[in-house]
Amino acid sequence: MTTPAERSGTGQPAELFFEDLVPGLTVDLGVVTVDGDEMVAFARRFDPQWYHVDPDLAGESRHGGLIASGFYTVSLFMRAYVDHLLSRAAADASPGLEELRWLAPVRAGDRLAVRVDVMGARPSTARPGLGTVSLTGTMLRLGPDDRPEQEVLRTRFRGWFAARPSETDPASPADSASPADSTSPADSTSPADSASPADSANRADSTGADRADGPTGVKQSASAPAETSPAGNKPAETSPARTSPDGPEQRA
């Protein structure tokens, strides 16, 4: 699962980060075609001025017909910005805009070329891990030959973008600690140190030495390892165990 710093504006894994948005970069946001029904529906819902919603009055005016609400036009810009940039970039919120200008009327059927230019970028002092990018967005009406005819919208705004996450160094102390380094003192105690006196006294009887039918049949291996009591008493003597023919094992 990606972290917030690694997600794009639409929640997918990001491929562009603050470091990639350098001044001078231009990002093509595609071409949008103004849908007349959508344009009027937006105006009726959010900006019901007569030149946006009444075709008769608009036709008799200097506008010569319905024109789009400026906020509908900027919403087309925003959708193109999301589809073509924020969907790929590790975008956070935006602290705001400095300029929004409607430079010419937009009408149903217009084809608008959209782009953004990176004007500046600096690490954010208020939001560690983010950078502030200054952008200029433009929309230009295209002619029948797909050549730009007129600029219809310009905006200057800022966006926050996450810095590229640093890769974890595989040789870092936390990652490269050996098993012995990472165990607790209790875990790293040797078997001889952690054995109780009762356990160590019967080590030869309970370990992997071959066992016969009774105590007199114990097959004794080499001398047992030194045994240390938990309290740090004198180590137990390590002389070999002696087996009596007639009785249980005896220790010297």
C-alpha positions in Angstrom: 0.0 0.0 0.0 1.3 3.4 -0.9 1.7 6.2 1.7 0.1 9.6 1.3 3.4 11.0 0.1 3.6 8.3 -2.6 0.0 8.8 -4.0 -1.0 10.9 -6.9 -3.9 13.3 -6.8 -6.3 10.5 -7.8 -4.9 8.0 -5.3 -2.8 6.0 -7.6 1.0 5.4 -7.2 2.7 8.7 -8.0 5.4 8.9 -10.8 6.1 12.6 -10.5 7.3 14.4 -7.4 8.3 17.9 -6.3 11.8 17.4 -7.7 10.4 16.7 -11.2 8.4 20.0 -11.4 11.3 22.3 -12.4 10.9 25.9 -13.5 10.5 26.1 -17.3 8.6 22.8 -17.6 5.5 22.9 -19.8 2.8 20.2 -19.4 0.3 19.7 -22.2 -3.1 19.0 -20.7 -4.8 18.1 -23.9 -7.8 19.6 -25.8 -11.3 19.9 -24.4 -14.5 20.5 -26.4 -17.2 22.6 -24.8 -20.4 20.6 -24.6 -23.4 23.0 -25.0 -25.9 21.1 -22.8 -23.4 20.7 -20.0 -22.4 24.4 -20.3 -26.0 25.5 -19.9 -26.8 23.0 -17.1 -23.8 24.2 -15.1 -25.0 27.8 -15.5 -28.5 27.0 -14.5 -27.2 25.3 -11.3 -24.4 27.6 -10.3 -24.4 30.9 -12.4 -27.9 31.5 -13.8 -27.2 34.9 -15.4 -29.3 35.5 -18.6 -26.4 35.5 -21.0 -25.5 32.0 -19.8 -29.0 30.5 -19.7 -31.4 32.4 -21.9 -30.7 31.9 -25.6 -33.1 34.5 -26.8 -31.9 37.3 -24.6 -28.3 36.3 -25.2 -28.9 36.3 -29.0 -30.2 39.8 -29.0 -27.3 41.1 -26.9 -23.8 42.1 -27.9 -22.8 38.5 -27.1 -24.7 37.2 -30.1 -25.6 34.0 -28.3 -25.1 32.1 -25.1 -21.6 32.2 -23.5 -20.2 29.9 -20.9 -20.0 30.8 -17.3 -16.4 31.7 -16.5 -16.5 29.2 -13.6 -17.6 26.5 -16.0 -14.6 27.3 -18.1 -12.2 27.1 -15.2 -13.8 23.8 -14.2 -12.9 22.5 -17.6 -9.3 23.6 -16.9 -9.3 21.9 -13.5 -10.5 18.6 -14.9 -7.8 18.6 -17.6 -5.2 19.5 -14.9 -6.3 16.5 -12.8 -6.5 14.1 -15.7 -3.1 14.9 -17.2 -0.9 16.0 -14.3 -2.4 15.5 -10.8 -3.3 11.9 -11.6 0.5 11.3 -12.1 2.0 13.6 -9.5 2.3 13.3 -5.7 -0.1 16.3 -5.3 -1.2 17.6 -1.9 -3.6 20.6 -1.5 -3.2 24.0 -3.0 -2.6 27.1 -0.9 -4.5 29.3 -3.5 -4.3 31.3 -6.6 -3.0 34.8 -7.5 -4.8 35.4 -10.8 -7.8 34.2 -12.7 -8.7 36.0 -15.9 -11.4 35.3 -18.5 -9.9 36.8 -21.7 -12.6 36.0 -24.3 -16.1 34.4 -24.3 -16.3 30.7 -24.6 -19.2 29.1 -26.5 -20.6 25.7 -27.2 -18.5 23.7 -29.6 -15.2 25.5 -28.9 -12.1 23.4 -28.8 -9.7 24.6 -26.1 -6.1 23.6 -25.8 -5.0 23.5 -22.1 -1.5 23.6 -20.6 0.4 24.6 -17.5 3.9 26.1 -17.2 6.0 25.7 -14.0 7.2 29.2 -13.1 8.9 28.5 -9.8 9.5 25.8 -7.1 10.8 25.8 -3.6 10.7 23.6 -0.5 7.8 24.5 1.8 8.8 26.1 5.1 5.4 25.5 6.6 4.9 21.9 5.4 8.0 19.7 5.8 8.2 17.1 3.1 6.3 19.2 0.6 7.4 21.7 -2.0 5.5 24.7 -3.3 5.2 24.9 -7.1 4.1 28.1 -8.8 2.2 27.5 -12.0 0.5 29.4 -14.9 -2.4 27.7 -16.6 -3.8 28.8 -20.0 -6.6 27.8 -22.3 -6.5 28.7 -26.0 -9.3 28.4 -28.6 -8.2 26.4 -31.6 -9.2 27.2 -35.1 -10.4 24.8 -37.8 -6.8 24.0 -38.6 -6.0 23.3 -34.9 -3.9 26.4 -34.7 -4.4 28.5 -31.6 -6.6 31.5 -32.3 -7.2 33.2 -29.0 -6.4 32.9 -25.4 -9.6 32.6 -23.4 -8.4 31.9 -19.8 -5.2 32.5 -17.8 -4.6 31.6 -14.1 -1.7 31.8 -11.8 -1.8 29.5 -8.8 0.4 27.4 -6.4 0.3 23.7 -5.6 1.9 21.6 -2.9 3.7 18.4 -4.1 5.4 15.8 -2.0 9.1 15.3 -2.2 10.4 12.0 -3.6 10.6 9.5 -0.7 14.1 8.6 0.2 15.0 5.0 -0.3 15.9 2.9 2.7 19.6 2.2 2.9 19.9 -1.6 3.1 23.2 -1.2 5.0 21.7 1.0 7.7 22.4 -0.1 11.3 18.8 -0.9 11.9 18.5 -3.2 8.9 22.0 -4.7 9.1 22.0 -5.8 12.8 22.9 -9.4 13.2 20.6 -11.9 15.0 22.9 -11.8 17.9 22.8 -8.0 18.1 19.0 -7.9 17.9 18.3 -10.5 20.5 17.6 -9.6 24.1 20.1 -10.5 26.9 17.7 -13.3 27.9 17.5 -14.6 24.4 21.3 -14.6 23.9 22.1 -16.6 27.1 23.9 -19.8 26.3 22.2 -23.1 27.2 24.7 -23.7 30.0 24.0 -20.3 31.4 20.2 -20.6 31.2 19.9 -24.1 32.6 18.6 -24.6 36.1 20.8 -26.6 38.6 18.3 -29.5 38.3 18.4 -29.5 34.6 22.2 -29.3 34.4 22.6 -32.1 36.9 20.8 -34.5 34.7 22.0 -33.2 31.3 23.6 -36.6 30.4 20.3 -38.3 31.2 18.0 -35.9 29.2 20.1 -35.0 26.2 20.8 -36.8 23.0 23.0 -39.6 24.5 21.8 -43.1 23.8 19.6 -44.4 26.6 19.3 -48.0 27.7 16.6 -49.6 29.9 17.7 -48.1 33.3 20.1 -45.8 35.1 22.9 -48.5 35.1 22.6 -48.7 31.3 23.4 -45.0 30.6 26.0 -44.6 27.8 28.1 -41.7 29.0 29.6 -39.4 26.4 32.6 -37.1 26.9 32.7 -34.8 29.9 29.7 -32.4 30.2 30.3 -28.7 29.5 31.0 -26.3 32.3 27.8 -25.3 34.1 27.3 -21.9 35.6 24.5 -21.2 38.0 22.3 -18.1 37.3 23.6 -16.4 40.4 27.2 -16.6 39.2 28.4 -19.3 41.6 31.6 -21.3 41.1 31.2 -23.4 37.9 30.4 -27.0 38.4 33.3 -29.4 38.2 33.7 -31.0 34.8 35.1 -34.4 35.7 33.5 -37.3 33.9 30.6 -39.0 35.5 31.4 -42.4 37.0 28.9 -45.3 36.7 28.6 -47.9 39.4 27.9 -51.4 38.2 25.3 -51.8 41.0 23.6 -48.5 41.2 22.7 -45.1 39.6 25.2 -42.8 38.2 27.5 -41.0 40.8 29.5 -37.9 40.3 32.9 -37.3 41.8 
